[in-house]
Amino acid sequence: MKIGIYDKWLNTLGGGEKVATTISEILSRQNHDVYLIGNAEMEKKEIEDKMGVDLSRVKLISWLERAYDKLSPLTKKFDLLINVSFLDHLPSQAKKSVYYIHFPTPLRNGFWDYFKYELILPFLRNFLIIPSIQLGIENLDEIYMRSGKWLSSINNIVIFNTAKKFTITFRIYDGQIKTASLESVYFSSPNCKLKLINRYVDHFTSVLTYKFNVDVLKNQSAIFRLHVKDSFKKRNLGLVSLTVTDLRYFLWNCFKRFFPKYEMALYGSSSYKPAAGLDTYQTFIANSEFTRKWTKKYLSREATVIYPPVDVEKFKCGKKKNIILNIGRFFVGGHSKRQDILIKAFKQMIDDNLLDNSWELHLIGGKGLGEDNEEYIEKVQKRIRGYKIFIHFSPSFNKLKEIVSKAKIYWHATGYGLNENKTPIQFEHFGISVVEAMAAGAVPIVINGGGLPEIVTDEVGRTWRSLEELKARTHEIISDEKLLSNLSKMAQEKSKKFSKKIFADRLLEILKI
């Protein structure tokens, strides 16, 4: 069969992308012709290294367009399309279609919803000049930040809705700037004629500036390729900004600044009538019973549960130390991991002598981008002073496994202080990091909400709702060595139920291919 695995957010390489890449690996081993599809160009090796999968038999392709009317016809060539995209129900024209749901999109049926999703956003999507990173820069926000680093020697940027002729300026930071630095980067385009009209070095800000007149040769979005020369690859180069000389680009920046909640909707997110897309899928799969319940409530669709694949065999129980662990990206909003709450609980336990001074709290995760997230991270870093609390930003996989192997306790606080019936999307929908910790013998003590209670029962750990309960459950377990040991062994055993092999068996059983 010719199979497409579509993950709109593939370049984020998160938990949902673990599902998409694992499905690709599994089906390619069944001798199917498998295509892994994202909305940004990526290098296969990077995906394999970060996701721990073998994509040697998989073809990697990118769909640069975002609008459904342009993407939907591309699905027609597949015998089977599996959509693994979070909150995205692309209408499929494949012979058979399956939707793997991480969490369902609430149906919108009010007048304001219609006005917003059927009139305003489609108009803006086709009117504003919108840049999109396709290769080289990790996240969209980094195009406006000094911290944006090149991740490869070729970096692609697609700009939608430009005029046939326009002017664009690139500003690139160079940590070792010299006049010769202007030669570090050169520009090309597969569908535009570029004429350099100015370039110069600002030694005060360490910024290289390149200004071009652009003539779009084809009736499509303008594509730019920024190439870092071999002799400069080890330099600290980052894109500070790009500017299109057009009022519509200025208006896009205003929209991004004042309406950040709807920014991603400009890249082709959910519509007022998702049923038009949902009706094209014959099979729905949910990542937990929690997600299955809300899929029924929000979308009126029955789904079969297949828990996400976890590489439990890669996590081993090591020599344990008095370590409490949490893994999760540092960010605010959405289903934030609430490291601030865990820090507060740990400090209170130390101050109240519920933990002795040998105990440590380790927080592992990447950094969310944007001003709000930077402020949150700064606040977290200030609060850990004076206590044995350690933050590990984006450690290597080997380093992560080492820390997890030593941890006795695993804490999880996503959804703290929220009402699950009102904002279910802000809870943990499954909890891959919890299972990884269990596989290494860490006893999970997690918030009683979302998909976590499906993983953590009293036989393997504890659940909690208030900080007092979190502290009490933790003290109960660490004060009883026999209980801690038994729970650790049971946690390791239960983690095997979420293995990659079991995921593969269930998937093939449901797909019947």
C-alpha positions in Angstrom: 0.0 0.0 0.0 1.0 3.6 -0.5 0.7 5.1 3.0 0.9 8.8 4.1 1.6 9.6 7.8 0.7 13.3 8.2 2.0 15.3 11.1 1.5 19.0 10.7 3.8 19.7 13.7 6.5 17.2 12.8 9.3 19.7 13.2 8.5 20.2 16.9 9.6 16.6 17.6 7.5 16.2 20.7 5.3 13.4 22.1 2.9 13.5 19.2 5.8 13.2 16.8 7.0 10.1 18.6 3.7 8.5 17.6 3.9 9.7 14.0 7.5 8.5 13.5 6.9 5.2 15.2 3.9 4.5 13.0 6.0 5.3 10.0 8.7 2.8 11.1 6.2 0.1 11.9 4.4 0.2 8.6 7.6 0.6 6.5 8.7 -2.7 8.1 5.5 -4.3 6.7 6.9 -3.6 3.2 4.5 -0.7 2.5 5.5 2.4 0.6 5.5 4.9 3.5 5.7 8.7 3.3 6.2 10.8 6.5 4.7 14.2 5.8 5.2 17.5 7.7 4.8 21.2 7.0 8.5 22.0 7.2 11.6 20.5 5.6 13.6 18.4 7.9 16.6 16.1 7.9 15.8 12.4 8.4 18.8 11.8 10.6 17.8 14.6 13.0 14.3 13.0 13.3 15.8 9.5 13.8 18.3 10.7 16.5 15.7 12.6 18.5 12.8 10.2 18.2 14.8 7.0 18.4 13.3 5.5 15.3 14.5 3.8 12.1 13.2 5.7 9.0 15.5 4.1 6.5 12.6 2.7 4.6 10.5 5.8 4.9 10.3 8.7 2.4 10.3 12.1 4.1 8.4 14.9 2.3 7.0 18.4 3.2 3.9 20.2 2.2 4.7 23.9 2.2 1.1 25.1 1.8 -1.2 25.3 4.8 -4.7 25.9 3.5 -7.0 22.8 3.4 -8.1 23.5 -0.2 -4.5 23.1 -1.4 -3.5 20.3 1.0 -6.5 18.1 0.7 -5.9 17.1 -3.0 -2.4 16.0 -2.1 -3.8 13.2 -0.1 -5.6 11.6 -3.1 -2.6 9.6 -4.1 -2.5 7.5 -0.9 -4.2 4.2 -0.3 -4.2 5.0 3.4 -3.7 8.4 5.1 -3.0 8.5 8.9 -3.4 12.0 10.3 -1.4 12.3 13.5 -1.6 16.1 13.7 -2.6 17.7 17.0 -5.8 19.7 16.6 -5.9 19.4 12.8 -8.6 17.6 10.8 -7.4 17.9 7.2 -10.1 16.6 4.8 -8.7 13.5 3.3 -9.2 12.2 -0.2 -7.3 9.0 0.3 -9.0 5.6 -0.3 -8.9 5.0 3.5 -8.2 7.5 6.3 -7.4 7.2 10.0 -7.2 10.0 12.5 -5.0 9.5 15.6 -6.3 12.0 18.1 -4.0 13.4 20.8 -6.9 15.6 22.0 -10.0 16.6 20.0 -10.8 20.1 18.8 -13.9 21.5 20.4 -16.7 22.1 17.9 -17.4 25.8 17.4 -21.0 26.6 16.6 -21.7 30.2 17.7 -22.2 33.2 15.6 -18.8 34.7 16.7 -17.1 31.4 16.0 -18.5 31.4 12.5 -17.5 35.0 11.9 -14.0 34.4 13.2 -13.2 31.0 11.7 -15.1 31.3 8.4 -14.6 35.0 7.5 -11.9 36.8 9.5 -9.1 34.2 9.6 -9.5 33.0 6.0 -9.4 36.6 4.8 -6.3 37.3 6.9 -4.7 34.0 5.9 -4.9 35.1 2.2 -4.2 38.8 2.8 -1.3 39.2 5.3 2.3 38.5 4.3 3.2 35.5 6.5 6.7 33.9 6.9 7.1 30.3 7.6 10.3 28.5 8.6 10.7 25.3 6.6 14.3 24.2 7.3 17.2 25.2 9.5 15.5 27.3 12.3 13.9 25.3 15.0 10.8 27.3 15.8 8.9 30.1 14.1 9.4 32.6 16.9 13.2 32.3 16.7 13.1 34.3 13.5 12.6 37.4 15.6 14.9 36.5 18.4 18.7 37.0 18.9 18.8 33.4 20.1 17.8 31.9 16.8 20.6 29.5 15.7 21.1 27.9 12.3 20.6 24.2 12.7 21.9 23.2 9.3 24.0 24.6 6.4 20.8 25.3 4.4 17.9 27.2 5.8 14.6 27.6 4.0 12.0 30.3 4.6 8.7 30.4 2.7 6.8 33.7 2.6 3.1 33.6 1.7 1.0 36.2 -0.2 3.8 38.5 -1.3 3.5 40.8 -4.3 5.2 39.6 -7.5 7.9 42.2 -6.9 9.0 43.3 -3.4 12.0 44.2 -1.2 13.3 42.0 1.7 15.9 42.6 4.3 17.7 39.9 6.4 19.6 40.7 9.6 22.0 38.0 10.8 23.9 38.0 14.1 27.5 36.9 14.1 29.2 36.5 17.5 32.7 36.8 15.9 31.8 39.6 13.5 34.4 41.0 11.0 34.0 42.7 7.6 34.7 39.3 6.0 31.7 37.9 7.8 29.5 39.2 5.0 30.8 36.2 3.0 29.6 33.7 5.6 26.1 33.5 4.1 24.8 33.5 0.6 21.2 33.5 -0.7 19.3 31.6 -3.4 15.8 30.8 -4.4 14.1 28.1 -6.6 11.3 30.4 -7.7 12.6 34.0 -7.3 15.1 36.3 -8.9 17.2 38.0 -6.2 19.1 41.2 -6.8 21.3 42.3 -3.9 21.0 46.1 -3.5 22.9 46.6 -0.2 24.8 44.7 2.4 26.8 46.0 5.3 28.2 45.2 8.8 27.0 46.8 12.0 30.0 46.3 14.3 28.2 47.8 17.3 25.3 45.3 17.2 27.3 42.4 15.5 24.7 42.2 12.8 25.1 41.5 9.1 22.4 43.1 6.9 21.5 42.0 3.4 18.8 43.8 1.3 17.3 42.3 -1.9 14.9 43.3 -4.6 12.8 40.2 -5.3 11.0 39.1 -8.5 8.8 36.1 -8.0 9.1 34.0 -11.2 6.2 31.6 -10.6 2.7 32.0 -9.3 3.5 30.6 -5.9 4.8 31.5 -2.4 8.3 33.0 -2.4 11.0 30.6 -1.2 14.4 31.7 0.2 17.4 29.5 0.9 20.1 30.9 3.2 23.3 28.9 2.9 26.0 29.0 5.5 29.5 28.5 3.9 31.5 25.5 5.2 34.2 27.7 6.7 31.7 29.5 8.9 29.5 26.6 10.0 31.0 26.6 13.5 30.3 30.3 14.0 27.5 31.6 16.3 25.2 32.7 13.5 21.5 33.5 14.1 18.7 35.2 12.2 17.7 38.4 14.1 14.9 39.5 11.8 13.6 39.6 8.3 11.5 42.5 7.0 9.3 42.6 3.9 8.7 46.2 2.7 4.9 46.0 2.5 2.1 47.2 4.7 0.6 43.7 4.8 3.8 42.4 6.5 3.6 45.2 9.1 0.0 44.2 9.8 1.1 40.6 10.2 3.6 41.7 12.9 0.8 43.7 14.6 -1.5 40.7 14.5 1.2 38.4 15.9 1.9 40.8 18.8 -1.6 41.7 19.8 -3.5 38.5 19.0 -0.9 35.7 19.8 -3.7 33.3 20.7 -4.8 33.2 17.0 -1.4 33.5 15.4 -1.1 29.8 14.6 -4.6 29.8 13.1 -3.1 31.8 10.2 -1.1 28.7 9.3 -4.2 26.6 8.6 -5.6 25.5 12.0 -9.2 24.4 12.9 -12.3 25.8 11.2 -15.8 26.5 12.2 -17.0 23.3 10.5 -14.5 20.5 11.3 -17.1 17.9 10.5 -16.3 18.5 6.8 -12.9 17.1 7.5 -13.9 14.5 10.1 -16.4 12.9 7.8 -13.6 11.9 5.5 -12.1 9.6 8.1 -13.3 6.1 8.6 -11.3 5.2 11.8 -10.5 7.2 14.9 -7.9 6.3 17.4 -7.4 8.0 20.8 -4.2 8.1 22.8 -6.0 7.4 26.1 -9.5 6.8 27.6 -9.4 10.4 28.7 -9.1 11.5 25.1 -11.6 8.9 23.9 -14.2 10.4 26.3 -13.7 13.9 25.1 -13.6 12.8 21.4 -17.1 11.4 21.9 -18.2 14.6 23.7 -16.6 17.1 21.4 -16.7 15.4 18.0 -19.5 12.8 18.4 -17.1 10.2 17.2 -16.3 6.8 18.7 -12.5 6.1 19.0 -10.4 3.1 19.8 -7.7 3.6 22.4 -4.1 2.8 21.5 -1.7 4.2 24.1 1.4 6.0 22.6 4.6 4.0 22.2 7.2 4.4 24.9 10.8 3.2 24.6 10.6 1.5 28.0 13.5 -0.8 27.2 15.8 2.2 26.9 15.2 3.2 30.5 17.0 1.2 33.2 16.8 1.2 37.0 20.2 2.3 38.3 21.7 3.0 41.7 19.0 5.1 43.3 19.7 8.4 45.1 17.4 10.7 47.0 16.2 12.4 43.8 12.7 13.7 42.9 12.3 14.2 39.1 10.1 16.0 36.7 10.5 16.1 32.9 8.7 18.7 30.8 9.2 21.8 28.7 9.4 25.1 30.6 6.5 27.2 29.3 3.3 28.9 30.4 -0.3 28.4 29.1 -1.7 25.4 27.5 -0.9 22.2 29.5 2.1 23.8 31.3 4.1 21.4 33.4 3.9 23.7 36.4 7.5 23.4 37.6 6.8 26.4 39.8 4.3 24.4 41.8 6.7 21.5 42.2 9.5 23.9 43.4 7.1 25.3 45.9 6.1 21.9 47.3 9.7 20.7 47.5 10.9 23.8 49.4 8.0 23.5 51.8 8.8 19.8 52.5 12.5 20.7 53.2 11.4 23.6 55.4 8.9 21.5 57.3 11.5 18.6 57.7 9.3 16.2 55.6 12.4 15.8 53.5 15.9 15.8 54.9 18.7 17.8 53.3 20.0 14.8 51.2 17.0 15.1 48.9 17.2 16.8 45.5 14.7 18.0 43.0 15.7 17.7 39.3 13.8 19.5 36.6 14.5 18.5 33.0 13.1 20.2 29.9 13.5 22.5 26.9 12.8 26.2 26.9 9.6 27.6 25.5 10.1 30.6 23.3 8.6 34.1 23.7 8.6 36.8 26.3 6.1 35.2 28.6 8.1 31.9 28.7 11.3 33.7 29.3 9.8 35.5 32.3 8.5 32.2 33.6 11.9 30.6 33.3 13.6 33.5 35.0 11.1 33.3 37.8 11.7 29.6 38.2 15.5 30.0 38.3 15.2 32.7 41.0 13.0 30.4 43.2 15.4 27.5 43.3 18.2 29.5 45.1 19.3 28.1 48.4 17.8 24.6 47.8 19.1 21.5 46.1 17.0 22.1 43.0 18.7 21.5 39.7 17.5 22.5 36.2 18.7 20.7 33.1 17.8 22.5 29.9 17.6 20.1 26.9 20.2 17.6 28.1 21.3 14.8 25.7 19.3 11.6 25.7 22.1 9.8 27.5 22.2 12.4 30.2 18.5 12.3 30.6 18.5 8.5 31.0 21.3 8.8 33.6 19.3 11.2 35.8 16.1 9.2 35.4 17.9 5.9 36.4 18.9 7.5 39.7 15.5 9.0 40.7 13.4 7.5 43.4 10.3 9.6 42.9 8.6 11.2 39.8 6.4 14.2 40.2 3.9 15.6 37.7 1.7 18.7 38.1 0.1 19.4 34.7 -3.4 20.7 35.2 -2.9 21.9 38.8 -5.5 24.3 39.9 -7.7 23.8 36.9 -11.2 22.3 36.4 -10.9 19.2 34.2 -14.5 19.5 33.0 -14.0 23.1 31.9 -10.5 23.0 30.4 -9.7 19.3 29.7 -7.2 20.2 27.0 -4.9 21.8 29.7 -4.4 18.4 31.4 -1.9 15.7 30.4 -3.7 13.6 27.8 -1.4 10.6 28.4 2.0 11.1 30.0 5.0 9.5 28.1 7.5 10.9 30.6 5.7 9.3 33.5 6.0 5.9 31.8 9.7 6.4 31.0 10.3 7.2 34.7 8.4 4.1 35.8 10.4 2.0 33.5 13.5 3.2 35.3 12.0 2.4 38.7 10.9 5.9 39.8 7.7 5.9 41.7 5.1 8.2 40.1 3.2 10.7 42.2 1.0 12.6 39.7 -1.9 14.9 39.6 -5.3 13.1 39.6 -6.5 14.3 36.2 -6.3 13.8 32.5 -4.9 10.5 31.3 -2.5 10.1 34.2 -4.8 8.0 36.4 -4.9 5.4 33.6 -1.2 5.0 34.1 -0.8 5.5 37.8 -2.8 3.4 40.2 -2.2 2.7 43.9 -0.3 -0.5 42.9 2.5 1.6 41.2 2.3 5.1 42.8 -0.1 7.8 44.0 -2.3 10.6 42.7 -3.0 14.0 44.2 -5.1 17.1 43.8 -3.8 19.6 46.4 -0.2 20.5 47.4 -0.9 19.0 50.9 -1.8 15.7 49.2 1.3 15.8 47.1 3.5 16.4 50.1 1.7 13.7 52.2 1.8 11.1 49.5 5.5 11.7 48.9 6.3 11.6 52.6 4.3 8.4 53.0 6.4 6.6 50.3 9.9 7.8 51.2 9.3 7.0 54.9 8.7 3.4 54.1 11.6 1.7 52.3 9.6 -1.5 51.8 6.7 0.4 50.2 9.1 2.4 48.0 10.8 -0.8 46.8 7.5 -2.6 46.1 6.0 0.4 44.2 9.2 0.8 42.2 9.1 -2.9 41.1 5.4 -2.7 40.2 6.0 0.5 38.3 8.7 -1.1 36.2 6.4 -4.0 35.4 3.4 -1.9 34.5 5.5 0.3 32.2 5.9 -2.7 29.8 2.2 -2.4 28.9 3.1 0.8 27.0 5.9 -0.6 25.0 6.6 0.0 21.3 5.8 -3.7 20.5 2.4 -3.6 22.1 1.7 -0.3 20.3 2.7 -2.0 17.0 0.5 -5.0 17.6 -2.5 -2.9 18.4 -2.0 -0.6 15.5 -1.7 -3.5 12.9 -4.7 -5.2 14.5 -6.9 -2.1 14.0 -5.6 -1.2 10.6 -6.0 -4.7 9.3 -3.1 -4.4 6.8 
